[in-house]
Amino acid sequence: MIDPAFWRDKKVLITGHTGFKGAWLCLWLHGLGAKVTGYALSPPTNPSIFECAQISTLVDSIIDDVRSKESVQKAINQANPDIIIHMAAQPLVRLSYQYPAETYEINVMGTVNVLEAARVAVQNGMKIKAIINVTTDKVYENREWVWGYREQDVLGGYDPYSNSKACSEQVTASYRNAFFHPDQYHQHGVAIASARAGNVIGGGDWALDRLIPDCLSALIKGEKIIIRNPNAIRPWQHVLEPLKGYLMLAEKMWRNGKDYAQSWNFGPNDDDAKSVEWIVQQLCERWGAGASFETERTDSQWHEAQYLKLDCSKAKSVVGWMPKWSLEQTLDSIISWHKAYEQKQDVREICLDQITAYSDRAK
């Protein structure tokens, strides 16, 4: 499904490479033989998968702020990338309520800075062929439908995080239409797409205020898990699922940019849209050792959607992408990852073993 020969020696710029998804993507691309440059702030958590797996030894790592237009331009000029995957973001819903302006600065103007720097670089003769802006399933105006949102559905976003990502989608569409329109692809040779993924989970995520990291933190300490929104249903998926989607999409964009310069959903199968309570119950069963949870009976001061899932028919039929791991397999992999980490096994090897297991199954 992913062509290793395609990625060998490809120059790839990843923004947000020090984050959870970015670190996993760096490891996968390095294993495929790509020449990766990363651009991001220092790792957002301690510990972090970026530092534990010593990813800075595998990529050209630039620690800087996506809000700095000059620094982004300098990084793109230095990397001279074939492909850009933009993932740098303020990714937390609840944090966006505390720091709304900063969330917009990072998620909207950060996208503007990356696309503008790429536009200037191409104007100056650089051969960038594919740009993917990674957003979120939360870009849609959530009407609590029981069916999945499709790429042409109305964008919105209730909270500052979701709305800033919807704005980032609009920025992407504007740059695509105004400067790199698919109808003129034969002239400029640049394809711009956006990728919308679901609730991504996996080993090595230590972000604050996320369900899986919060659960694992409690389990490791032998504490009872506290959940605040047990009936909320989300499209859970292993981190490798959307990453595979981004890589497959980039290959398609490289070979036929005109037809793939669009927005794309990469979410789990319908059966894997489960409630928070179901996820926590499954984690407790897999962890063992008397693991338990209870629901916090306080009213949240933040709005939280109750139901959200994606319709990924387009990515499945046009890109040929399919999710491979069931939610049960995903939870198994998370528990085994963190138990191996607690046993002080080599983090890079833990990740690479799971990438290999996933890739073998994905063939």
N, C-alpha and C positions, 0 to 999 in steps of 0.2 A: 504493500500500500504506500509506503514511503520509499523512494528510490535513493539508496545510499550513493550511487554514482552521481546523481544530480547534485547532492549537497557537498561532495568532495571538493574542497578548495573554494567553495562559494564564500564570498565576504558578506557576513550578516551583522547588521547593527541591531542590538536589542536594547531598547530603553526599559528601565525597571529590572535590570538583570540581577540586582541584589535581593529582590523580593522572592516570595515563595514560588510563584509560577515561573518567574524569570530564571531562577536558579536551576529548576528542573529542565527548562528549555536549553540553557547553556550546556548542561551535562549531555543532553540528548544530541544537540548539534555538534558538540565537540567529538562525541563518539561517531558521528556520521562523517567527520573529517572537514567540517566547515571551519572557516576562520572567523571567529566571533569577536566583535567589539561590544562591550557593554557600557551603558551610560545610565547612571542613577545616583541617588543619594546613598549614603552608607546604609547597611542593612537595617531594616526598621525594627528588628527584634533582637533580643539577646537571650538565648542562643538564636542563631539563624542557620538555615541550611546552606546559605552562601559561604559563611565562614567555616562551618563544620565540615563541608565537603571541599574546602580550599579551592573554590571555583576561580578565584583571582589568579591562580597558577595556570589555568587552562585558557583564559580569555584575556584580551586587552581591556582591562577594567578602568573606566573613567568615572571617578566619583565627583559628580557635579549635579546641578539643579536644572530640571527640565524647564523651570520658569525663566532661566537665563537664555535669552535669545542668542546672545553672542557665543555662549559656551556650547549650545546645541549646534550652531553653525560650524564652529571649530571642530567639534567631534565628528560631524558628518564629513567635513572636508578631510579630516585625518583618516577616518575609517574607509572612505571611498567605497561604500557598500553596494553590493548588487541588490540586496534585499534589506528592507527595514521592517522590524516588527516592534511597534510602539505599545509598550505595556506600562510605562511609568505612570503612576496614578496615586491619588489618595483613595484607597479601596474600601474604606469602612463606612457603613451607613451611619452608625451612631456617632462616629467621630465627626461626620459631616454636619451634625446638629450642633456640635460644640465649636467647630471651625468652618462655617459655611463659606466665607470669603476665600479662605485658603484652599478649600476643596475646589472651588470654581477656578481659582488661579492655576492650580496644578492640572486639573482634568480638562479644562477648556483651553486656557492659554498655553499649557504645555503641548497640547495637540497642535495648536496654531504654530507654535515655535518649531516643532518637528516638521510639519508639512511645509512651512515657509522655508526652512533651511533646505529641505529636499528640493523645493521648487527652484531656489536660487542656485543650488548645486547643479541641477540638471540644466538650467539656463547657461551655466558656465562650462558645460560639456561633460559632466559626470554621468555615467551610465547606470543610474538606478532604475531597475525594471519593475520592482514590486514593493508596495508599501501596504502593510496591514495595520490598521488601528484596532487594538483589542479593547472592547468596551464591556458590556454586561447584559444579561437577560433583563435587568431592571430598567433598561432604556424605554421600555414600552409603557404606554399609559395603561396602568393595571386596572382592569375592570372586574377582577376576581372571576374571570371566566374559567370554566372547567376544561376548555380546550386550549391548546398551545397557541402562542402568538407567532405570527408569520412575519417575515421580513418587511412586508409592505404595510403592516399594521401601524397605527398612530403611535408616534413617540411621545413621551411625556416625562414621568418621574416625579413622585410626590416629594421625596426628601432631597436635600441638596446633593447628595452623592448621585442618586439615580438621575436627577435632572441634569447635573453637570455632565454625566456620561451621554445623555440624550443630546445635549448641546455639542459634545464632542463628535457625535454622529453627524450632526448638521454641518459642523465645520468640515468634516471629511467629505461629505457630499458636495459641499460648495467648492472645495479645492479640486475634487474630481471633475465637476462640471465646468468650472471656470478655466482650469489650467491643463487638465489631463483627461479631457472628455473621451470616453471609449470610442466614439465615432471617428476621432482623429488619432487613434492609437498608432496607426501606421506612420504618423508624423513624429509623435513625441516618444512612443515606446515605453510609457510609464503606466502601470496599472495600480489603482488605489482601491482598497477594499476595507470593510470593517467586519469584525468577527465578534459575535455576541455569544458568550458562554454562560452556563448555569452556575450553580453553587459548587465551586471547585474545591475538592477536599483531597487530602493525601498526607503521607508522612512528611514531617519536617515543617509543618505549618505551626508557628508559634504566635500568630497574630492575636492581639487582644480582642475580646468581644466577638469571637467567632465560635460557633457551636463545637466543632470537633476539637480545636485546641483547648477550649475551656473544659470540655469533658476529659480529655487526656490529662490535663493538669490536675484535675481532681482525682482521677484514677491513680495516677502516679503517687500522689500524696496520701492515698487511702481515704479520701474525703468523699462525702456524698455529693453527687452532681446536682446542681440547681438549674432548672430550666424555666424560662419565663414565658414561652409561647408554644406550648406543646402541640397544638393543633395546626400550626403553620405548615404548609406543604411547599416544598422547594424541589427544583430539579437537581438533585445531587449527582455529582460525577467525579471520577478520579481525575486528578490534574493531567494525566497523560492523554486523556480523551480529547479535550479541546486542543492541546498542544499538537497532537497528531493532525487535527483539523487545520491548524494554522500552517503546518508544514505541507500538507497535501494541497491546500489552497495556494500557497506560494509557488509550488511547482506548476500548478495549472495556470496561474497568472503569468509566470515566466514564459510558458509555451504559447499561451493564447490570452493575452491580457485583456483584449477587447471583450471577451465573453465572461470574464470573472471579476471585473472591476465593479463589485456590488457589495451589498451587505449580506452576511451569512450567519445563520444560527448553528451553534454547535452545542447541543444539549443531550441529556440522556434519553433512553427510551422511556415511553410513558409509564411503564411499570416501576421505574426508579424515581418517580416523583412521590416522595414519602413524607410523612409528618416528622416534625422534630422529635416527638415522643418515640416514634418507631425507631428512629436512628439511635437515640440514646439507649433504648432498651436493648437493641442489637449490640451496641458497644459494650454494655455491661455484661451481657451474656458471653461475649467473646473474651472479655478481660478476665472474668472469673474473680476469685479472691474476695467474694462478698461485695462486689461493686453494686451500687444502688443509686437511685436518683429521686428527686421530688420536685414538684412544681412550685415556683415562687408565686404567691398569691397577691402580688401587688400590681396596680395598674401602671403600665408603661407610659412614660411621659413622651415617648416617641411613637410615631405611626409605624406600624409594621404590617405589610401585606400578609393575608392569610393563605392565598393560593396563587401560584405562579409557575407556569411551565412553558416550554418552547416547542414550536413545531419545526422540526429539522428536516422536513421532507426535501427541501431544495438542496441542502448539503449532501444528503444521502443519494439523491438521484443524479445530481449534476457534478458534484465533486467526487462522488464515490466513497465518501466518508461514512463510517458506521461506528457507533460506540461498541466496545468489545467486552469490557468487564461489567458484570452485573454489580448491583449495589452491594450485594453480599460479598462478592470477591473484593470489591473496593474496600469495604470495612475490614476484611481479613488482612488485606495488604497494609492498611494503616496500623492495625494492632501489631502485626509482625514487624513493621518498620520501627515503631516506637519501643517495642520490647528489645529489638536488636540495639537500638540507640541506648537504652537504659543499661544494656550489657556492655556498653562501650565498644561496640563493633565499629568498623570504619564506615563513616556516613556516606562517603562517595561510593564505596562498594555496595552498600545497601541500596542506594538509588540506582546504580547501574544494573544490579541484579534484577530490580523490579522493571526497569526499562527493557532489559533483555526478555524477561518473562512476558511482558506486555507485547513487545514487538513480535516475538515468536508466535504468540496467539493471534496477533493481528494479521499475520501473513495469509 
